[in-house]
Amino acid sequence: MLVNISEAKTNLSSLINRAYQGEKITIAKHNLPMIDLVVHQPQKHGLKLGLMKGKVKELNNYDWFAEDEEINASFYDGEIFPEE
């Protein structure tokens, strides 16, 4: 169904009901289709709780705060301005 803007303003409630019942409603300006009136579909969340359970190593405080020898070496043993 093609409806001009002025008619859509006047009959918005009935147009919403018709769209909700499955009818395709297109709002036009000067008989040029501009907007389709559609029913809102709630988004499905793709996130499942526990998806990574058993796949990630648990860290204790020691692991979390453990020093990385490679990083320490680059800070303390590396040259700040290497010679060319």
N, C-alpha and C positions, 0 to 999 in steps of 0.2 A: 504494500500500500504506500503510495507516494502522497505526502501531506506537505502543504506549504507552511511556512513558519507561523503566519497569522492564525491558521487553523490549528496548528499544534499548540499554540499558546492557549487558545480557547478550550481545546479538548485534551489537554495533557493527561489528566487522570484516566480518561477512557483509553487513550493511546498506550499508556503504561500498562493498563490491564490487558489490552490486546497483545502487546509485546510479551507480557508475562505468560500468556496462554500459547505463545509460540508463533504468532503472526509476525511477519517481517514488516517493520515500519521504517520508512525512510523519510526524513525531514528535508525539504527542499527550499531553496531560496531562488525566486524567479523561475521556478520549475526545473532548476538544476539540483540534482541530488547532492546533499551536503553531509548529512549525518544519518547513521543507522541507529535506531533505538533498540538496544539489546539488553537482555537480562544479565545482571551481574552473576558471575560464576566464582565462588570462593576458590582461592588458590589452594592447591594441594601441596603440602610441604614434603619435600623429598628426603628430609632428615629422619633417619630411624635411630632411636636411642639404642645404644649398645652396638652400633655397627662396627666399631673398631675394637670391641672387647677381645682381649687375647692377642691382638696384633701389635700392640704398643707396649714396650717395656716400661714397667712402673719404675719411677725414680724415687729413691729415698733422699734425705737431706744430703748424705755424703755424695751421692752421684750428682746431685744438682749443683752443689758448690765445689765439686772437685775441679782442680786446676787442669787445664789442657797444656800438656808439655810443649806441643808445637807452637801454640800461641805465646806461651811464656818465653820460648827460645827466640821467637821473632821480636819480642819486646826487649828482652834483656841481653841477648847475644847478638842480635842483628845490628847492622849499621844504619844509623839514621840517614846519613848522606853518603851513599856508596861512592867509592872512587870510580872514576871513569877510565 
